[in-house]
Amino acid sequence: MSSLSVVDVHQFFGIEINEFPVRIAETALWMMDHIMNVCLSLEFGHTYARIPLESSPTIVHGDALEIDWNEVLSPEDCSYVFGNQY
């Protein structure tokens, strides 16, 4: 069953300037991982769970305009970059 789920929270990285949103992002990624695992279980008729939580996303508390992104994730390991503005 583990071969069906090829995306894990440890593959997600981010930079956030405020501390509280860092914790929200980590929690939201764990929740979405759980929700998608429930969908996977229902679709294929097997229970699939990643509990206890053994991996986690890497959300760095810092200013994305000032931090060296290579310290967060090397470019060779990165497939996509998403951003937002306000």
Gaussian input, Z-matrix of N, CA and C with variables (Angstrom, degrees):
# hf/3-21g

backbone

0 1
 N
 C     1     B1
 C     2     B2     1     A1
 N     3     B3     2     A2     1     D1
 C     4     B4     3     A3     2     D2
 C     5     B5     4     A4     3     D3
 N     6     B6     5     A5     4     D4
 C     7     B7     6     A6     5     D5
 C     8     B8     7     A7     6     D6
 N     9     B9     8     A8     7     D7
 C    10    B10     9     A9     8     D8
 C    11    B11    10    A10     9     D9
 N    12    B12    11    A11    10    D10
 C    13    B13    12    A12    11    D11
 C    14    B14    13    A13    12    D12
 N    15    B15    14    A14    13    D13
 C    16    B16    15    A15    14    D14
 C    17    B17    16    A16    15    D15
 N    18    B18    17    A17    16    D16
 C    19    B19    18    A18    17    D17
 C    20    B20    19    A19    18    D18
 N    21    B21    20    A20    19    D19
 C    22    B22    21    A21    20    D20
 C    23    B23    22    A22    21    D21
 N    24    B24    23    A23    22    D22
 C    25    B25    24    A24    23    D23
 C    26    B26    25    A25    24    D24
 N    27    B27    26    A26    25    D25
 C    28    B28    27    A27    26    D26
 C    29    B29    28    A28    27    D27
 N    30    B30    29    A29    28    D28
 C    31    B31    30    A30    29    D29
 C    32    B32    31    A31    30    D30
 N    33    B33    32    A32    31    D31
 C    34    B34    33    A33    32    D32
 C    35    B35    34    A34    33    D33
 N    36    B36    35    A35    34    D34
 C    37    B37    36    A36    35    D35
 C    38    B38    37    A37    36    D36
 N    39    B39    38    A38    37    D37
 C    40    B40    39    A39    38    D38
 C    41    B41    40    A40    39    D39
 N    42    B42    41    A41    40    D40
 C    43    B43    42    A42    41    D41
 C    44    B44    43    A43    42    D42
 N    45    B45    44    A44    43    D43
 C    46    B46    45    A45    44    D44
 C    47    B47    46    A46    45    D45
 N    48    B48    47    A47    46    D46
 C    49    B49    48    A48    47    D47
 C    50    B50    49    A49    48    D48
 N    51    B51    50    A50    49    D49
 C    52    B52    51    A51    50    D50
 C    53    B53    52    A52    51    D51
 N    54    B54    53    A53    52    D52
 C    55    B55    54    A54    53    D53
 C    56    B56    55    A55    54    D54
 N    57    B57    56    A56    55    D55
 C    58    B58    57    A57    56    D56
 C    59    B59    58    A58    57    D57
 N    60    B60    59    A59    58    D58
 C    61    B61    60    A60    59    D59
 C    62    B62    61    A61    60    D60
 N    63    B63    62    A62    61    D61
 C    64    B64    63    A63    62    D62
 C    65    B65    64    A64    63    D63
 N    66    B66    65    A65    64    D64
 C    67    B67    66    A66    65    D65
 C    68    B68    67    A67    66    D66
 N    69    B69    68    A68    67    D67
 C    70    B70    69    A69    68    D68
 C    71    B71    70    A70    69    D69
 N    72    B72    71    A71    70    D70
 C    73    B73    72    A72    71    D71
 C    74    B74    73    A73    72    D72
 N    75    B75    74    A74    73    D73
 C    76    B76    75    A75    74    D74
 C    77    B77    76    A76    75    D75
 N    78    B78    77    A77    76    D76
 C    79    B79    78    A78    77    D77
 C    80    B80    79    A79    78    D78
 N    81    B81    80    A80    79    D79
 C    82    B82    81    A81    80    D80
 C    83    B83    82    A82    81    D81
 N    84    B84    83    A83    82    D82
 C    85    B85    84    A84    83    D83
 C    86    B86    85    A85    84    D84
 N    87    B87    86    A86    85    D85
 C    88    B88    87    A87    86    D86
 C    89    B89    88    A88    87    D87
 N    90    B90    89    A89    88    D88
 C    91    B91    90    A90    89    D89
 C    92    B92    91    A91    90    D90
 N    93    B93    92    A92    91    D91
 C    94    B94    93    A93    92    D92
 C    95    B95    94    A94    93    D93
 N    96    B96    95    A95    94    D94
 C    97    B97    96    A96    95    D95
 C    98    B98    97    A97    96    D96
 N    99    B99    98    A98    97    D97
 C   100   B100    99    A99    98    D98
 C   101   B101   100   A100    99    D99
 N   102   B102   101   A101   100   D100
 C   103   B103   102   A102   101   D101
 C   104   B104   103   A103   102   D102
 N   105   B105   104   A104   103   D103
 C   106   B106   105   A105   104   D104
 C   107   B107   106   A106   105   D105
 N   108   B108   107   A107   106   D106
 C   109   B109   108   A108   107   D107
 C   110   B110   109   A109   108   D108
 N   111   B111   110   A110   109   D109
 C   112   B112   111   A111   110   D110
 C   113   B113   112   A112   111   D111
 N   114   B114   113   A113   112   D112
 C   115   B115   114   A114   113   D113
 C   116   B116   115   A115   114   D114
 N   117   B117   116   A116   115   D115
 C   118   B118   117   A117   116   D116
 C   119   B119   118   A118   117   D117
 N   120   B120   119   A119   118   D118
 C   121   B121   120   A120   119   D119
 C   122   B122   121   A121   120   D120
 N   123   B123   122   A122   121   D121
 C   124   B124   123   A123   122   D122
 C   125   B125   124   A124   123   D123
 N   126   B126   125   A125   124   D124
 C   127   B127   126   A126   125   D125
 C   128   B128   127   A127   126   D126
 N   129   B129   128   A128   127   D127
 C   130   B130   129   A129   128   D128
 C   131   B131   130   A130   129   D129
 N   132   B132   131   A131   130   D130
 C   133   B133   132   A132   131   D131
 C   134   B134   133   A133   132   D132
 N   135   B135   134   A134   133   D133
 C   136   B136   135   A135   134   D134
 C   137   B137   136   A136   135   D135
 N   138   B138   137   A137   136   D136
 C   139   B139   138   A138   137   D137
 C   140   B140   139   A139   138   D138
 N   141   B141   140   A140   139   D139
 C   142   B142   141   A141   140   D140
 C   143   B143   142   A142   141   D141
 N   144   B144   143   A143   142   D142
 C   145   B145   144   A144   143   D143
 C   146   B146   145   A145   144   D144
 N   147   B147   146   A146   145   D145
 C   148   B148   147   A147   146   D146
 C   149   B149   148   A148   147   D147
 N   150   B150   149   A149   148   D148
 C   151   B151   150   A150   149   D149
 C   152   B152   151   A151   150   D150
 N   153   B153   152   A152   151   D151
 C   154   B154   153   A153   152   D152
 C   155   B155   154   A154   153   D153
 N   156   B156   155   A155   154   D154
 C   157   B157   156   A156   155   D155
 C   158   B158   157   A157   156   D156
 N   159   B159   158   A158   157   D157
 C   160   B160   159   A159   158   D158
 C   161   B161   160   A160   159   D159
 N   162   B162   161   A161   160   D160
 C   163   B163   162   A162   161   D161
 C   164   B164   163   A163   162   D162
 N   165   B165   164   A164   163   D163
 C   166   B166   165   A165   164   D164
 C   167   B167   166   A166   165   D165
 N   168   B168   167   A167   166   D166
 C   169   B169   168   A168   167   D167
 C   170   B170   169   A169   168   D168
 N   171   B171   170   A170   169   D169
 C   172   B172   171   A171   170   D170
 C   173   B173   172   A172   171   D171
 N   174   B174   173   A173   172   D172
 C   175   B175   174   A174   173   D173
 C   176   B176   175   A175   174   D174
 N   177   B177   176   A176   175   D175
 C   178   B178   177   A177   176   D176
 C   179   B179   178   A178   177   D177
 N   180   B180   179   A179   178   D178
 C   181   B181   180   A180   179   D179
 C   182   B182   181   A181   180   D180
 N   183   B183   182   A182   181   D181
 C   184   B184   183   A183   182   D182
 C   185   B185   184   A184   183   D183
 N   186   B186   185   A185   184   D184
 C   187   B187   186   A186   185   D185
 C   188   B188   187   A187   186   D186
 N   189   B189   188   A188   187   D187
 C   190   B190   189   A189   188   D188
 C   191   B191   190   A190   189   D189
 N   192   B192   191   A191   190   D190
 C   193   B193   192   A192   191   D191
 C   194   B194   193   A193   192   D192
 N   195   B195   194   A194   193   D193
 C   196   B196   195   A195   194   D194
 C   197   B197   196   A196   195   D195
 N   198   B198   197   A197   196   D196
 C   199   B199   198   A198   197   D197
 C   200   B200   199   A199   198   D198
 N   201   B201   200   A200   199   D199
 C   202   B202   201   A201   200   D200
 C   203   B203   202   A202   201   D201
 N   204   B204   203   A203   202   D202
 C   205   B205   204   A204   203   D203
 C   206   B206   205   A205   204   D204
 N   207   B207   206   A206   205   D205
 C   208   B208   207   A207   206   D206
 C   209   B209   208   A208   207   D207
 N   210   B210   209   A209   208   D208
 C   211   B211   210   A210   209   D209
 C   212   B212   211   A211   210   D210
 N   213   B213   212   A212   211   D211
 C   214   B214   213   A213   212   D212
 C   215   B215   214   A214   213   D213
 N   216   B216   215   A215   214   D214
 C   217   B217   216   A216   215   D215
 C   218   B218   217   A217   216   D216
 N   219   B219   218   A218   217   D217
 C   220   B220   219   A219   218   D218
 C   221   B221   220   A220   219   D219
 N   222   B222   221   A221   220   D220
 C   223   B223   222   A222   221   D221
 C   224   B224   223   A223   222   D222
 N   225   B225   224   A224   223   D223
 C   226   B226   225   A225   224   D224
 C   227   B227   226   A226   225   D225
 N   228   B228   227   A227   226   D226
 C   229   B229   228   A228   227   D227
 C   230   B230   229   A229   228   D228
 N   231   B231   230   A230   229   D229
 C   232   B232   231   A231   230   D230
 C   233   B233   232   A232   231   D231
 N   234   B234   233   A233   232   D232
 C   235   B235   234   A234   233   D233
 C   236   B236   235   A235   234   D234
 N   237   B237   236   A236   235   D235
 C   238   B238   237   A237   236   D236
 C   239   B239   238   A238   237   D237
 N   240   B240   239   A239   238   D238
 C   241   B241   240   A240   239   D239
 C   242   B242   241   A241   240   D240
 N   243   B243   242   A242   241   D241
 C   244   B244   243   A243   242   D242
 C   245   B245   244   A244   243   D243
 N   246   B246   245   A245   244   D244
 C   247   B247   246   A246   245   D245
 C   248   B248   247   A247   246   D246
 N   249   B249   248   A248   247   D247
 C   250   B250   249   A249   248   D248
 C   251   B251   250   A250   249   D249
 N   252   B252   251   A251   250   D250
 C   253   B253   252   A252   251   D251
 C   254   B254   253   A253   252   D252
 N   255   B255   254   A254   253   D253
 C   256   B256   255   A255   254   D254
 C   257   B257   256   A256   255   D255

   B1=1.4546
   B2=1.5278
   B3=1.3172
   B4=1.4596
   B5=1.5216
   B6=1.3167
   B7=1.4563
   B8=1.5307
   B9=1.3343
   B10=1.4578
   B11=1.5236
   B12=1.2974
   B13=1.4572
   B14=1.5188
   B15=1.3153
   B16=1.4638
   B17=1.5307
   B18=1.3285
   B19=1.4526
   B20=1.5224
   B21=1.3263
   B22=1.4572
   B23=1.5255
   B24=1.3144
   B25=1.4613
   B26=1.5299
   B27=1.3136
   B28=1.4674
   B29=1.5318
   B30=1.3385
   B31=1.4603
   B32=1.5273
   B33=1.3252
   B34=1.4507
   B35=1.5323
   B36=1.3191
   B37=1.4547
   B38=1.5189
   B39=1.3058
   B40=1.4481
   B41=1.5116
   B42=1.3210
   B43=1.4597
   B44=1.5183
   B45=1.3061
   B46=1.4644
   B47=1.5230
   B48=1.3279
   B49=1.4583
   B50=1.5323
   B51=1.3160
   B52=1.4636
   B53=1.5276
   B54=1.3174
   B55=1.4631
   B56=1.5318
   B57=1.3255
   B58=1.4583
   B59=1.5362
   B60=1.3373
   B61=1.4652
   B62=1.5382
   B63=1.3462
   B64=1.4677
   B65=1.5298
   B66=1.3310
   B67=1.4726
   B68=1.5277
   B69=1.3264
   B70=1.4707
   B71=1.5239
   B72=1.3221
   B73=1.4697
   B74=1.5236
   B75=1.3315
   B76=1.4685
   B77=1.5277
   B78=1.3281
   B79=1.4636
   B80=1.5233
   B81=1.3254
   B82=1.4665
   B83=1.5281
   B84=1.3209
   B85=1.4657
   B86=1.5234
   B87=1.3366
   B88=1.4638
   B89=1.5238
   B90=1.3371
   B91=1.4717
   B92=1.5196
   B93=1.3176
   B94=1.4558
   B95=1.5228
   B96=1.3242
   B97=1.4640
   B98=1.5256
   B99=1.3183
   B100=1.4616
   B101=1.5380
   B102=1.3200
   B103=1.4698
   B104=1.5272
   B105=1.3160
   B106=1.4677
   B107=1.5354
   B108=1.3293
   B109=1.4634
   B110=1.5205
   B111=1.3398
   B112=1.4657
   B113=1.5256
   B114=1.3384
   B115=1.4753
   B116=1.5251
   B117=1.3199
   B118=1.4616
   B119=1.5274
   B120=1.3225
   B121=1.4628
   B122=1.5184
   B123=1.3269
   B124=1.4649
   B125=1.5246
   B126=1.3101
   B127=1.4656
   B128=1.5312
   B129=1.3266
   B130=1.4585
   B131=1.5256
   B132=1.3286
   B133=1.4538
   B134=1.5131
   B135=1.3102
   B136=1.4641
   B137=1.5192
   B138=1.3082
   B139=1.4599
   B140=1.5207
   B141=1.3062
   B142=1.4583
   B143=1.5166
   B144=1.3063
   B145=1.4619
   B146=1.5197
   B147=1.3255
   B148=1.4613
   B149=1.5272
   B150=1.2922
   B151=1.4572
   B152=1.5150
   B153=1.3039
   B154=1.4585
   B155=1.5257
   B156=1.3167
   B157=1.4588
   B158=1.5254
   B159=1.3101
   B160=1.4635
   B161=1.5270
   B162=1.3163
   B163=1.4600
   B164=1.5212
   B165=1.3112
   B166=1.4543
   B167=1.5215
   B168=1.3344
   B169=1.4614
   B170=1.5240
   B171=1.3166
   B172=1.4579
   B173=1.5222
   B174=1.3087
   B175=1.4642
   B176=1.5271
   B177=1.3187
   B178=1.4541
   B179=1.5178
   B180=1.3259
   B181=1.4540
   B182=1.5236
   B183=1.3203
   B184=1.4542
   B185=1.5132
   B186=1.3009
   B187=1.4631
   B188=1.5283
   B189=1.3161
   B190=1.4675
   B191=1.5269
   B192=1.3324
   B193=1.4669
   B194=1.5247
   B195=1.3215
   B196=1.4612
   B197=1.5239
   B198=1.3237
   B199=1.4639
   B200=1.5326
   B201=1.3144
   B202=1.4651
   B203=1.5305
   B204=1.3116
   B205=1.4613
   B206=1.5216
   B207=1.3267
   B208=1.4649
   B209=1.5223
   B210=1.3256
   B211=1.4551
   B212=1.5235
   B213=1.3156
   B214=1.4611
   B215=1.5255
   B216=1.3274
   B217=1.4628
   B218=1.5212
   B219=1.3061
   B220=1.4690
   B221=1.5247
   B222=1.3229
   B223=1.4689
   B224=1.5316
   B225=1.3116
   B226=1.4686
   B227=1.5242
   B228=1.3348
   B229=1.4601
   B230=1.5221
   B231=1.3152
   B232=1.4589
   B233=1.5254
   B234=1.3363
   B235=1.4638
   B236=1.5234
   B237=1.3430
   B238=1.4597
   B239=1.5222
   B240=1.3306
   B241=1.4513
   B242=1.5208
   B243=1.3280
   B244=1.4592
   B245=1.5106
   B246=1.3084
   B247=1.4462
   B248=1.5177
   B249=1.3089
   B250=1.4535
   B251=1.5204
   B252=1.2834
   B253=1.4566
   B254=1.5172
   B255=1.2906
   B256=1.4678
   B257=1.4835
   A1=110.86
   A2=118.50
   A3=120.11
   A4=112.45
   A5=118.09
   A6=119.98
   A7=111.98
   A8=117.50
   A9=120.77
   A10=111.97
   A11=117.46
   A12=121.70
   A13=108.75
   A14=116.14
   A15=120.49
   A16=112.66
   A17=117.57
   A18=121.94
   A19=108.22
   A20=116.05
   A21=121.66
   A22=108.45
   A23=116.93
   A24=120.42
   A25=113.27
   A26=118.15
   A27=119.41
   A28=112.46
   A29=116.88
   A30=121.14
   A31=112.80
   A32=117.74
   A33=121.91
   A34=110.54
   A35=115.17
   A36=122.80
   A37=108.55
   A38=116.59
   A39=119.45
   A40=111.33
   A41=115.34
   A42=122.96
   A43=106.25
   A44=116.43
   A45=121.64
   A46=108.55
   A47=115.74
   A48=120.61
   A49=112.90
   A50=118.30
   A51=121.98
   A52=111.24
   A53=116.62
   A54=122.16
   A55=113.30
   A56=118.32
   A57=120.67
   A58=112.32
   A59=119.82
   A60=119.47
   A61=113.60
   A62=117.26
   A63=119.84
   A64=108.94
   A65=116.44
   A66=120.83
   A67=111.48
   A68=116.64
   A69=119.98
   A70=109.88
   A71=117.63
   A72=121.29
   A73=111.18
   A74=117.17
   A75=120.12
   A76=110.87
   A77=115.84
   A78=120.61
   A79=111.40
   A80=116.86
   A81=120.80
   A82=111.18
   A83=117.35
   A84=119.96
   A85=111.15
   A86=118.08
   A87=120.68
   A88=110.93
   A89=116.74
   A90=119.92
   A91=111.33
   A92=117.46
   A93=120.43
   A94=111.03
   A95=116.59
   A96=120.58
   A97=109.84
   A98=116.58
   A99=120.45
   A100=111.23
   A101=116.89
   A102=121.04
   A103=110.85
   A104=117.15
   A105=120.21
   A106=111.66
   A107=117.18
   A108=119.68
   A109=111.65
   A110=117.47
   A111=121.21
   A112=109.55
   A113=117.14
   A114=120.73
   A115=110.82
   A116=116.66
   A117=121.42
   A118=110.11
   A119=116.98
   A120=121.48
   A121=111.40
   A122=116.97
   A123=120.79
   A124=111.37
   A125=116.71
   A126=121.07
   A127=112.27
   A128=116.38
   A129=119.27
   A130=113.37
   A131=117.10
   A132=120.12
   A133=115.60
   A134=117.41
   A135=122.26
   A136=108.22
   A137=115.17
   A138=119.30
   A139=109.59
   A140=115.31
   A141=121.06
   A142=107.63
   A143=116.66
   A144=120.47
   A145=109.55
   A146=115.19
   A147=120.86
   A148=109.00
   A149=114.77
   A150=119.57
   A151=107.26
   A152=120.07
   A153=126.26
   A154=112.06
   A155=115.74
   A156=121.45
   A157=109.17
   A158=115.68
   A159=120.47
   A160=112.65
   A161=116.80
   A162=119.85
   A163=108.36
   A164=115.42
   A165=118.92
   A166=110.26
   A167=115.60
   A168=118.92
   A169=109.84
   A170=116.44
   A171=121.67
   A172=108.10
   A173=115.22
   A174=120.79
   A175=106.44
   A176=116.69
   A177=122.84
   A178=110.21
   A179=116.14
   A180=121.65
   A181=107.84
   A182=116.33
   A183=121.10
   A184=111.26
   A185=116.46
   A186=123.26
   A187=108.74
   A188=117.36
   A189=122.27
   A190=112.60
   A191=116.82
   A192=120.05
   A193=112.13
   A194=116.68
   A195=120.30
   A196=113.55
   A197=117.73
   A198=121.43
   A199=110.46
   A200=116.31
   A201=121.27
   A202=107.48
   A203=117.30
   A204=121.80
   A205=111.70
   A206=117.66
   A207=120.51
   A208=111.68
   A209=117.55
   A210=120.67
   A211=111.75
   A212=116.90
   A213=122.10
   A214=110.08
   A215=116.43
   A216=122.03
   A217=108.88
   A218=116.27
   A219=118.76
   A220=109.88
   A221=117.50
   A222=121.03
   A223=113.03
   A224=117.93
   A225=121.23
   A226=111.98
   A227=116.87
   A228=121.36
   A229=112.75
   A230=117.11
   A231=121.57
   A232=110.89
   A233=115.41
   A234=120.45
   A235=112.38
   A236=117.63
   A237=121.88
   A238=109.73
   A239=115.78
   A240=122.30
   A241=107.43
   A242=115.68
   A243=121.79
   A244=107.94
   A245=116.91
   A246=120.62
   A247=110.94
   A248=114.43
   A249=119.18
   A250=108.98
   A251=114.69
   A252=120.24
   A253=107.73
   A254=115.18
   A255=119.10
   A256=110.64
   D1=-32.32
   D2=-177.77
   D3=-64.25
   D4=-22.89
   D5=178.50
   D6=-71.74
   D7=-16.46
   D8=178.83
   D9=-78.22
   D10=-26.44
   D11=-179.14
   D12=-104.66
   D13=103.53
   D14=-175.23
   D15=-102.92
   D16=-0.48
   D17=178.48
   D18=-114.13
   D19=132.50
   D20=-178.96
   D21=-133.96
   D22=156.05
   D23=-176.68
   D24=-62.16
   D25=-25.44
   D26=-179.85
   D27=-67.47
   D28=-10.52
   D29=179.12
   D30=-86.32
   D31=-1.76
   D32=-176.18
   D33=-106.40
   D34=132.96
   D35=-178.92
   D36=-129.46
   D37=150.38
   D38=178.42
   D39=-158.18
   D40=164.98
   D41=175.92
   D42=-130.85
   D43=127.80
   D44=-179.63
   D45=-136.00
   D46=135.61
   D47=-174.65
   D48=-76.78
   D49=-26.19
   D50=-178.31
   D51=-106.19
   D52=139.10
   D53=-175.36
   D54=-63.58
   D55=-47.58
   D56=-176.51
   D57=-60.06
   D58=-45.69
   D59=176.38
   D60=-62.15
   D61=-26.01
   D62=175.03
   D63=-60.27
   D64=-48.36
   D65=-179.44
   D66=-66.86
   D67=-36.51
   D68=177.16
   D69=-63.62
   D70=-44.09
   D71=-179.86
   D72=-62.02
   D73=-43.73
   D74=178.34
   D75=-60.75
   D76=-47.01
   D77=-179.68
   D78=-64.17
   D79=-42.23
   D80=179.81
   D81=-62.94
   D82=-38.32
   D83=178.54
   D84=-67.83
   D85=-40.13
   D86=175.55
   D87=-63.67
   D88=-41.92
   D89=178.99
   D90=-63.97
   D91=-43.40
   D92=179.64
   D93=-65.81
   D94=-37.22
   D95=175.57
   D96=-59.41
   D97=-44.86
   D98=179.53
   D99=-64.53
   D100=-45.50
   D101=179.95
   D102=-60.20
   D103=-43.80
   D104=179.52
   D105=-68.20
   D106=-32.89
   D107=175.57
   D108=-67.31
   D109=-35.66
   D110=174.99
   D111=-63.91
   D112=-44.76
   D113=177.61
   D114=-60.91
   D115=-42.36
   D116=178.56
   D117=-61.71
   D118=-43.16
   D119=179.04
   D120=-62.10
   D121=-44.05
   D122=-179.99
   D123=-66.54
   D124=-39.70
   D125=-177.91
   D126=-65.71
   D127=-39.17
   D128=-174.22
   D129=-107.57
   D130=0.64
   D131=174.31
   D132=72.26
   D133=18.87
   D134=176.91
   D135=-128.84
   D136=143.36
   D137=177.63
   D138=-74.81
   D139=127.41
   D140=178.23
   D141=-130.39
   D142=117.03
   D143=-179.47
   D144=-139.81
   D145=146.91
   D146=175.94
   D147=-114.16
   D148=48.25
   D149=178.46
   D150=-117.13
   D151=130.02
   D152=10.79
   D153=-73.80
   D154=156.28
   D155=179.83
   D156=-67.39
   D157=117.00
   D158=-178.93
   D159=-111.40
   D160=-16.43
   D161=177.68
   D162=-126.66
   D163=159.85
   D164=-178.36
   D165=-147.15
   D166=157.20
   D167=175.88
   D168=-71.69
   D169=163.28
   D170=176.25
   D171=-111.25
   D172=98.14
   D173=177.29
   D174=-111.74
   D175=113.25
   D176=-175.14
   D177=-92.17
   D178=134.73
   D179=176.50
   D180=-85.20
   D181=107.97
   D182=-179.47
   D183=179.11
   D184=175.43
   D185=179.67
   D186=-91.33
   D187=115.60
   D188=-176.90
   D189=-62.50
   D190=-19.41
   D191=178.17
   D192=-83.94
   D193=-14.41
   D194=-176.96
   D195=-115.93
   D196=-26.22
   D197=-176.28
   D198=-76.45
   D199=147.14
   D200=175.01
   D201=-79.42
   D202=109.99
   D203=-176.16
   D204=-60.74
   D205=-26.89
   D206=178.39
   D207=-64.08
   D208=-23.04
   D209=176.31
   D210=-75.90
   D211=-21.30
   D212=179.27
   D213=-88.68
   D214=-47.39
   D215=-176.95
   D216=-157.00
   D217=130.81
   D218=179.12
   D219=-71.95
   D220=143.71
   D221=-178.75
   D222=-57.05
   D223=-31.07
   D224=-179.95
   D225=-66.04
   D226=-24.72
   D227=-178.22
   D228=-96.49
   D229=3.17
   D230=-174.30
   D231=-108.37
   D232=128.47
   D233=178.08
   D234=-101.35
   D235=-34.14
   D236=-175.98
   D237=-140.04
   D238=149.68
   D239=172.39
   D240=-127.53
   D241=126.84
   D242=176.97
   D243=-118.53
   D244=150.08
   D245=178.57
   D246=-145.19
   D247=170.80
   D248=175.22
   D249=-143.17
   D250=163.39
   D251=177.03
   D252=-138.20
   D253=159.87
   D254=177.48
   D255=-139.33

